[in-house]
Amino acid sequence: MKISVNGEIIETKATYLNLLLDELGYEGNWLATAVNSEVVSLDERSQFVLHEGDRIEILSPMQGG
C-alpha cells in the first residue's frame, strides 16, 4: 500500500503502525507518532491499522541547544 511518511510517499507491506516503524528502522520508546494528524501513543501502535493513503508523521528528539 502507498502511504506518506514525513511527507514522502512510500510503498509498504506493514499493516500496523508498529510494524511500519520496525520496517523503517525506528527504535525506542521516545518516538512521537501521528497518523492523519491524530497522535498515536506507544501503547496504541501495535493495534493501529494502517490504510492506503494514510499520512504518518514520525518525530524523534534532537540534541543540541
Buried (B, 14 or more C-beta within 10 A) or exposed (E): EEBBBEEEEBEBEBEBBBBBBEEBEBEEEEBEBBBEEEEBEEEBBEEBEBEEEBBBBBEEEEEEE
